[in-house]
Amino acid sequence: MCSYVVKWLIFLFFIFKFSYAKELIVLNGEWNVQDSDSVYDIPARVPGGIYTDLMNNKIIGDVFYRFNDIETRWVSKKDWTYYNNFTFYKGFLQWTNINLVFDGVDTFSEIYLNGQKILTTDNMFVRYIYNVKSLLKTDENYLEVRFKSPVNKAKELFVEQNKTYPIVPLCVPDEYNGECHANHVRKIQASFSWDWGPALPSMGIWQPVYLEGYEDAIIRDVVVKLFSDDIKKEWIVEVRVYLESSNSNSITGDFKINLYNEDEKPKECSFKQQTILNDRGEFAATFRCNIAKNKIRLWWPNGYGEAKLYQVHVQYLSTRPGSGAFYNRFIKIGYRTVELLQDEISSGRKFYFQVNGVPIFAKGTNSIPINILPELGQNETTIRFLLQSAKDTHMNMIRVWGGGTYEADTFYNIADEMGIMIWQDFMFACAMYPVNNNFLNSVKQEVRHQVRRLQHHPSIVLWAGNNENEAALRQDWYGTKDNFDQYKADYKKLYVNTIKPELLLSDDSRPYLVSSPTNGIQSEKEDYVAKDPQSHFYGDVHFYNYNNDSWDSRFYPLTRFASEYGYQSMPTYHTILSATNLEHDLKMTSEFLDSRQHLPEGYERLTRLIKYQLHLPDATSSDYLKTLIYHSQIVQAVAVKKQTEFYRQWRSSLNREGKGFTMGALYWQLNDVWVAPTWSGIDFQNNWKMQHYYAKDFFAPVIVTGDLRSDGFLDMYVVSDLKDEISEAFLNIFVYKWNSINPVYNETFKINVPPYSSALIRSFSVKNYFAQIEGDPCGIKAAEDCFIYFNLTSSKGELIAPDNFVIPLPLNQTSAYKYPPKVLITNVTMVNDDEKEFEIEITTDRVALFVWLDTKPYIRTRFSENGFLQVTEKKTIHAKTELTSWVDELYSALEISVLYNATDSNRDSGSQKISYSFWFVISIFLTKLFI
């Protein structure tokens, strides 16, 4: 009996071994880490990082709390060694080839197996592979990864480079509390600090590590290129398979490509092929398989149709006698075409994306790393929350910014599912970079690995070489003027002569921009560094305004494509409390709040923009921080709203200077990496700020905008992203006084809404418009006392476009502050117990500005609207909570804020009373259950 069982086990082993071409032994999990001074020797986790491991072992506190980002900086200046003992079953050694694979090592390390050095790493964006079969032991094996401090290593590299000429900038501004020379190392550039984040220059094995056993060959990467054959009505699917083999010259085997489609069975294409090494020393086999278009549904961006995905199954079967091994690779693709069109016109060139032949207005934002500690950026829950938040607000594009990281596979998988287009930067930002052979060779490996990993994702529509480096070079941000020719030669060597050709070898199916912002084709004509890299007549523009009124469209650049623009705001008060529990930290003069503001003169700039529109109390008042938070979020939300509407209304026309045809609005930024004043719409605790709530309206498929010109005329546009015309729409215009919820005037116009376009539908003098109202209810101070409110409805009265408003003067110059409304939460009702969905009834007796709902942090809540202007006595808001299904629990946790007037006397005798806005929080506690 025992002999029989053994024979069957041996038989099953060989069936398993030779039925598959690969077996993995995962080495993730419990490791140990020790410092070079032998002070610490502690348990560690892989994948992971040194900061996370030290936090888990209670050696350091939460690095995101108070000053811990600075107080734990010693961690990044030590060398650390991760080590692990591992064993495996003896049969594993029967594989012909056994690789040790590190999917991600951050960053400088030497790797030893059983005492022998096998690898040196210098790039966290590269996969490292080494054949270790001859080094493995049948009993216990010892694996070490000896890390060098990235801070010290960056300095060493700078010192060596500086012997010829410096690579600038030499350091970040002092306000960043950061480290220097990040541009010399291939790791997250923002890990040395940025104006929105801390310096946490981590080390660690941040991606999986495993042993990989195989026989003849394995599939290492698969890239897919699609061709649309309109004559034959077919999709031509070109599949390139990159293999790895121990054979030195060729691989012989059978390949099968299965294209899943709308039929029950996939379309199968079979090939017999001998694959030989190409001139790059790689085994690459290319196949074409056609499928009828009527078997496929297209992949569309969010808002334009379904983001349909189909599986592609690639199979390799060895035909070597006695082998029979095969290997499978499954990927998902979307059938779509994508172009970046830069058509020449009389005033420059257009700049827009076209998907499946349809011009797309890009609506979205820029993302920074999911987490500044890379191992924590793999969290699927956080990734899905952020991307769902983008989809829920009608976004169709996210720019993955070049100072962070190439995100996890999960990020791109979810973007594919949700129809969110990805503008993918390579990881170079706001700096010049070295171009020595070691650096360029490392960059080539990075590009090769990342492009092949990501290429099949339909969501990726563009590669860009860097963030802002063309502009930085030309505009002398970092002192490049005196050695311009050298830095320009380096720039071209890196982005034009290294990254671009390496990219095109693996993916020529998408456009490549050398930089962002750039003039695109025009920059190329000017030898890749344009005289004005942010021209309004070409390419894309980044724009930030800290000096002028952010609600005034006269200060917005009218560009072809706005790929960055934004304004700072504070996170919610509850979010700030997650980073400190000390009362004195909550004063604006505190060292804590100062350390969190990395933008030079940041608070001065923030309050300057607020004061253009709103009143602020004295900075010494007890509630000043809460007031500043609320006001900063108002100013940010309205500024981004107005600027986005401005870009959308110019999608179809040019002004007299030839500016316009704007086809993209990507504001800065989606997310946060810590608790601080930043440009984000979603804070570090994943709370939507007012800006993100507003995005749901200003990115809506159809909007009506009101643009107040300097001559007092109001231009009203209707903008539509829909493919069909709306032939019966009704523009409803109301005039309100601040002291009443009853409009003093209203009129309705029937209009047509053309598809994929914007159109000017009304233009009039606001002063004359108010004056013509019967009875002159607005009076001689009409601009102070009245404002315009409007929406677009169907013949059935259903909203086609969100409500909108225009205030003729800066808000602090109107009479709005004279009439504080009485705003109450009058009822909370359960709508859906399973979904934890509620209805909240809000009442007001006057026009209520920027009504903001919040909950105590133990009940995370998403509202259907927030920060809204209420002009009706009653308004119903829908709310979904994460943790509660009890009406009274939600009711007691609710807080409501409105803008209203308060007066205070100056302490000096005989001085005038001054008026300022204040936030009013009504916390309502129920003693009985409302149903």
PEMOHU-V318544 format. One line per field, one symbol per residue. phi: phi as a letter, one per 30 degrees, with the letter a starting at -180 (. if undefined). psi: psi as a letter, one per 40 degrees, with the letter a starting at -180 (. if undefined). burial: I if it has 9 or more other ideal C-beta (glycine too) atoms within 8 Angstrom, else O. A space follows every 10 residues. Layout:
BEGIN
phi = ???
psi = ???
burial = ???
END
This chain:
BEGIN
phi = .ddddddddd dddddddccb cabccdcdjd bbbbddchdb bbdbcbdaad ddddddcidb dedcchcddd dcdeedcccb bcbacbbadd ddddddbbcc bcdabcbcac cbbhicdcbb cbadccdcbb dcedcdcdcc cbcbbccced dddddedded dddcadccdd adeeddhccc iddcbcbedd dcjbdbaddb ddblcdbeba cbcacdabdc bbbbbcbccd ddhbcccccc cccbbdddca bcacbbcccd adddcddcbc bcacccdddc ibcbccbbbc bdddcbcdcb dejcldcdbb dcccbcbdcd eicidbbcbc bcbbdacbbc cbddbdcjbd aacbchicdc ddclacccee bdcedddcdd ddeddddddd ddcidbbbcd ddccbdddee ededeedcic dcccdddbah adbdbddddd dddedddedd dddceddddd cacbdacidd ddddcidbid edbedddddd eddddcccdd dddddcaccb dbcdbbdaci eddddciibd dbdcddcbhc bcbbbccced ccddcdddbd accaalbdad ddddddddca bcdddccddd ddddddccde hddddddedd ddbbdcdddd ddcddddded dddddddddd edddeedddc dcbcdddick hdbabcdcbd bbcacadbcd cbddciddde edddeecdce ebbccbcddd didcccccbb cddcdcdbbb dccbcccdca ccddaaabbd bccddhabbd cabaddeddd dddeihddid ceddcbbcba abbddciddc bdebabcdbe edccceddbd dccbdcabbd cbdddhcbcc cbcbcbecch dccbbeddbd bccdbaidcc bbdbbcccbb cccbbcdddd edddbbbbda cbbbcddddi dddccbdbcc cccccccbdc b
psi = dddddddddd dddddddeei eihhhheibh aiiiieefdh giiiihiaid ddddddefdi aheehbeddd eedddeeiii hhihhiiiid edeeidhhih hhehhhdhih hhhfehhdih ieheeihhhh hedeeiiebi ihhhhhiihd dddddddddd deddiihiid iiiddefaii fdeeigihde eeiieeiihg giiigeiihi ihhicdiihd ihihhhhhgd defihhhhhh hhihiehddi hhiiihhhhi aeidiihhhi ihihhihaee fihhhhihhi iideeiiihi iheeaighii ihhhhhhheh heceiiiihh ihihhiihih hghhidfbii hiihhfehhh hhhaihiiid idhddeeehd dddddddddd defeieihhh ieebihiidd dddddddefh ihhhiighhf iiiifidddd dddddddddd dddedehddh eihhdihedd ddddefdefe defddddddd ddddddecdd ddddddhfei ihhdihiieb dddddffegi dgefieeiai ihhhhedihe ehedehhhid hhehiiiiii iiddddeeei ehdeeeidei dddddehehh fddddddddd eddiiiihee idfddddddd dddddddddd ddddddddee deiiadeeia fhfhghihid iieahihaei ehadefhhid dddddddeei dhihihhhid eeihhhihhh eieiihdgih hhhihiieei ehieiiihhh iihiifiihh dihihddddd dehhefddad fdddeiihhi ihiieeeihd iiiiihhdih deeiedeegh ihhiheihhh dhddefhihh hhiieihhhf hhhiiieegh hhidiifihh eidihhhihh ideiehdddd ddeiihhihi iiiihidhie iiiihiiiih hhhhhieihh .
burial = OOOOOOOOOO OOIOOOIIOI IIIOIOIOOO IIIIIOOOOI OIIIIIIIII IIIIIOOOOI OOIIOOOIIO OIIOIIOIII IIIIOIOOOO OIIOIOIIII IIOIIIIIII IIIIOOOIIO IIIIIIOIII IIIOOIOOOO IIIIIIIIII IIIIIOIIOO IOOOOOIIIO OIOOIIIIII IIIIIIIIII IIIIOIIIII IIIIIIIIII IIIIIIIIIO OIIIIIOOIO OOOIIIIIII IIIOIOOOOO IIIIIIIIIO IOOOOIIOIO IOIOIOOOOO OOIIIOIIII IIIOIIOIII IIIIOOIIII IIIIIIIIOO OOIOIIIOIO IIIIIIIIOI IIOOIOOIII IIIIIOOIII IIIIIIIIII IIIIIIIIIO OIIIIIIIII IOIIIIIIII IIIIIIIIOI IIIIIIOIII IIIIIIIIII IIIIIOOOII OIIIIIIIII IIIIIIIIII IIIIIIIIII IIIIOOIIOI OOOIOOIIOI IIIIIIOIII OIIIOIIOOI IIIIIIIIII IIIIOIOIII OOIIIIIIII IIIOIOOOII IOIOOIOIII IIIIIIIIII IIOIIIIIII OOOOIIOIOI OIIOIIIIIO OIIOIIIIII IIIIIIIOOO OOIIIIIIII IIIIIIIIII IIIIIIIIII IOIOIOOIII IIIIIIIIII IIIIIIIIII IIIIIIIIII IIIIIIIIII OIIIIIIIOO OOIIIIIIII IIOOOIOOII IIIIIIIIII IOIIIOOOIO IOIOIIIIII IIOOOIIOII IOIOOOIIOO OIIIIIIIII IIIIOOOOOI IIIIIIOIOI IIOIIIIOII IOIOIOOIII OOOOOIIIII IIIIOIIIII IIIIIOIOII IOIOOIIOII IOOOIOIIII IOOIOOIIII IIIIIIIIII IIOIOOOOOO OOOOOIIIIO OIOOOIOOOI O
END
